[in-house]
Amino acid sequence: MKKIIFATGNENKMKEIRMILADCGYEILSMKQAGIDVDVVEDGSTFEENAIIKATAISKLAGEDCVVLADDSGLEVDYLNKEPGIYSARYEGVDTPYSIKNQIIIDRLAGVEGEARSARFVCAIAAAFPDGRVETRRGTIEGRIAFEPAGENGFGYDPIFYVPEFGKTTAELDPEEKNKVSHRGNALRMIKEVL
């Protein structure tokens, strides 16, 4: 069976990826399962550049039968000039819990109403093939920053990302619902066509 190594150490992300790519005919491994333990410095200026940097670096360590997928994703808040953007994971410090990061964003939007709270999740996925070819796809989901965190599902910024058509945050959606509309789900479905 052909293999995909997904370049992440995030188990929550791996659960989503396995659900979305379940029918693609590949065995899906995390870096840990593939026995790859490296930190890749993501110093690109876009989500796509960071995904490519990660995918190509891990591809050099993977076997000939492996496609390496890597994503870079984050939250863009329009009112905050698209912050935290590519710095979403490192926003306010790498070790800062998301409960604090989320509250900081809510506090920075104090007094901001309606459409002015617009935001999106962005996910760029790079696929690095054994022959050196690299393909990228970008998925997004549009929403707004909630006035307070809500929901127990999801991770990261999900509790403050409100999706008007559902009337819920992405942390309030069940996993199947979220994967149908999420930025990562959209990007992975486009990459599935490439695979």
ABEGO torsion letter per residue (X at the ends): XBBBBBBBABAAAAAAAAAAAAAAGBBBBBAAAAGBBBBBBBABABAAAAAAAAAAAAAAABBAABBBBBBBBBBBBAAAGGOAEAAAAABGEAABBAAAAAAAAAAAABGBBEAAABBBBBBBBBBBBAAGBBBBBBBBBBBBBBABBBEABEBEAAAABBBAAAGBBAAABBAAAAAAABAAAAAAAAAAAAX
